[in-house]
Amino acid sequence: MGYAQLVIGPAGSGKSTYCSSLYRDCETVGRTIHIVNLDPAAENFDYPVAMDIRELISLDDVMEELGLGPNGGLMYCMEHLEENLDDWLTEELDNYLDDDYLVFDCPGQIELFSHVPVLRNFVEHLKRKGFNVCAVYMLDSQFMTDVTKFISGCMASLSAMVQLELPHVNILSKMDLVTSKKDIENFLNPEPQALLSELNKCMGPQLAKLNKLLIEPVDDYSMVSFVPLDLRKESR
């Protein structure tokens, strides 16, 4: 049985940097992992690419031949991948042993892991092939500067959790770039009622009921929490 990690999150959240760092750390301790590029628009890599979606389809070719923009072209590429799960992907997966660990570096279009079924079907295909799959959701820590952005990040993460139905870890990336780490720490183990109070202060009273509903998943189920990641620290 193989193992797979799906690295997801918004564009620019540090997914590829995380994959590169993970590869180097595993190499240091003598463990082997294989990084897979699932972004048809990617160009440069700081890690060896074991599998590459661009061997199947690339965004530049789609944009040139079909006249699509970047977002529409990327969605076309991912749907093409979905259509070729039983062909291209299966053939590529056959090159790996039962105990191999694959890390999939995914594109950053949020709809791919919030409501479009492409990645969900991709995950189901991996499971049918005998892989244990987990998800790592990356969020830029510099994004978490106030309660409204924190709630937005929570909702995006929760969407991915519900859509993919996988064991799930949320990571606050780029902690080395944060100037005031105390502000971030307030969001790592948040007090829901304090969040609600702050949210009500910065939004109109007509939105009080909506604010309460947004806080409830954090309060009732403790479903969304974040782990800070500072790549400068040896212990992380």
GILINRA-V988025 format. One record per pair of residues at least 24 apart in sequence whose C-alpha atoms are under 10 Angstrom apart, sorted by the first residue. I is the first residue (numbers start at 1). J is the second residue. Records with the same first field share a line. If there is no record, write none. Layout:
I: J + J
//
This chain:
1: 97 + 98 + 99 + 100 + 101 + 127 + 129 + 130 + 131 + 132
2: 93 + 96 + 97 + 98 + 99 + 100 + 101 + 102 + 126 + 127 + 129 + 130 + 131 + 132 + 133
3: 33 + 98 + 99 + 100 + 101 + 102 + 103 + 126 + 127 + 130 + 131 + 132 + 133 + 134
4: 33 + 34 + 35 + 100 + 101 + 102 + 103 + 104 + 123 + 126 + 127 + 131 + 132 + 133 + 134 + 135
5: 35 + 36 + 101 + 102 + 103 + 104 + 105 + 123 + 131 + 132 + 133 + 134 + 135 + 136 + 167 + 168
6: 36 + 38 + 102 + 103 + 104 + 105 + 106 + 119 + 123 + 133 + 134 + 135 + 136 + 137 + 166 + 168
7: 38 + 103 + 104 + 105 + 106 + 107 + 108 + 134 + 135 + 136 + 137 + 138 + 169
8: 104 + 105 + 106 + 107 + 108 + 109 + 110 + 112 + 113 + 119 + 135 + 136 + 137 + 138 + 139 + 157 + 160 + 170
9: 105 + 106 + 107 + 108 + 109 + 110 + 112 + 113 + 135 + 136 + 137 + 138 + 139 + 140 + 153 + 156 + 157 + 160 + 170 + 171
10: 106 + 107 + 108 + 109 + 110 + 111 + 113 + 137 + 138 + 139 + 140 + 153 + 156 + 157
11: 106 + 107 + 108 + 109 + 110 + 138 + 139 + 140
12: 107 + 108 + 138 + 139 + 140
13: 108 + 137 + 138 + 139 + 140 + 141 + 142 + 143 + 171 + 172 + 173 + 174
14: 108 + 138 + 139 + 140 + 172 + 173 + 174
15: 104 + 105 + 106 + 107 + 108 + 136 + 137 + 138 + 139 + 140 + 173
16: 42 + 44 + 45 + 46 + 47 + 104 + 105 + 106 + 107
17: 45 + 46 + 47 + 105 + 173 + 174 + 231
18: 105 + 138 + 171 + 173 + 174 + 229 + 231
19: 45 + 46 + 47 + 103 + 104 + 105
20: 45 + 46 + 47 + 48 + 105
21: 46 + 47 + 231
22: 47 + 103 + 231
23: 47 + 48 + 103
25: 234
31: 101
32: 100 + 101 + 102
33: 100 + 101 + 102 + 103
34: 96 + 100 + 101 + 102 + 103 + 104
35: 101 + 102 + 103 + 104 + 105
36: 102 + 103 + 104 + 105 + 106
37: 103 + 104 + 105 + 106 + 107
38: 77 + 78 + 81 + 104 + 105 + 106 + 107
39: 74 + 77 + 78 + 104 + 105 + 106 + 107 + 108 + 109
40: 73 + 74 + 75 + 77 + 78 + 81 + 106 + 107
41: 70 + 73 + 74 + 77 + 107
42: 106 + 107
49: 105
50: 92 + 102 + 103 + 104
51: 89 + 92 + 93 + 102 + 104
52: 92 + 104 + 105
53: 77 + 78 + 81 + 88 + 89
55: 88
56: 80 + 81 + 84 + 88 + 89
57: 81
71: 109
74: 107 + 109 + 112
75: 109 + 111 + 112 + 116 + 118
78: 107 + 112 + 118 + 119 + 122
79: 116 + 117 + 118 + 119
80: 118
81: 118 + 119 + 122
82: 117 + 118 + 119 + 120 + 121 + 122 + 125
83: 118
85: 121 + 122 + 125 + 126
86: 125
89: 122 + 125 + 126
90: 125 + 126 + 129
93: 126 + 129
94: 129
98: 129 + 130 + 131
99: 131
100: 131
101: 131 + 132 + 133
102: 131 + 133
103: 133 + 134 + 135 + 136
104: 135
108: 138
110: 156 + 157 + 159 + 160
111: 156 + 159 + 160
112: 160 + 163
113: 137 + 156 + 157 + 159 + 160 + 161 + 162 + 163 + 164
114: 155 + 156 + 157 + 158 + 159 + 160 + 161 + 162 + 163 + 164
115: 159 + 160 + 162 + 163 + 164
116: 163
117: 163 + 164
119: 160 + 163 + 164
120: 160 + 163 + 164 + 165 + 166
121: 164
122: 164
123: 164 + 165 + 166
124: 164
132: 166 + 167
133: 166 + 167 + 168
134: 164 + 165 + 166 + 167 + 168 + 169
135: 160 + 161 + 164 + 165 + 166 + 167 + 168 + 169 + 170
136: 166 + 167 + 168 + 169 + 170 + 171
137: 161 + 168 + 169 + 170 + 171 + 172 + 173 + 226
138: 169 + 170 + 171 + 172 + 173 + 174 + 226 + 227 + 229
139: 170 + 171 + 172 + 173 + 174 + 226 + 228
140: 171 + 172 + 173 + 174 + 175 + 177 + 178 + 228 + 229
141: 171 + 172 + 173 + 174 + 175 + 176 + 177 + 178 + 181 + 184 + 226 + 228 + 229
142: 172 + 173 + 174 + 175 + 176 + 177 + 178 + 179 + 180 + 181 + 184
143: 172 + 173 + 178 + 184
144: 172 + 178 + 183 + 184 + 186 + 187
145: 178 + 180 + 183 + 184 + 187
146: 183 + 184 + 186 + 187 + 195 + 198 + 199 + 202
147: 186 + 187 + 194 + 195 + 196 + 197 + 198 + 199 + 200 + 202
148: 195 + 196 + 198 + 199 + 200 + 202 + 203 + 211
150: 184 + 187 + 195
151: 187 + 195 + 196 + 199 + 211 + 214 + 215 + 218
152: 214
153: 224
154: 214 + 215 + 217 + 218 + 223 + 224 + 225 + 226
155: 214 + 215 + 217 + 218 + 224
157: 223 + 224 + 225 + 226
158: 217 + 218 + 223 + 224
161: 223 + 224
168: 223 + 224
169: 224 + 225 + 226 + 227
170: 224 + 225 + 226 + 227 + 228
171: 225 + 226 + 227 + 228 + 229
172: 225 + 226 + 227 + 228 + 229 + 230
173: 226 + 227 + 228 + 229 + 230 + 231
174: 228 + 229 + 230 + 231 + 232
175: 228 + 229 + 230 + 231 + 232
176: 228 + 229 + 230 + 231 + 232 + 233
177: 230
178: 230
181: 228
184: 228
185: 226 + 227 + 228
187: 225 + 226
188: 224 + 225 + 226 + 227 + 228
189: 222 + 224 + 225 + 226 + 227
190: 218 + 219 + 222 + 225 + 226
191: 218 + 219
192: 216 + 217 + 218 + 219 + 220 + 222
193: 219
195: 219
//
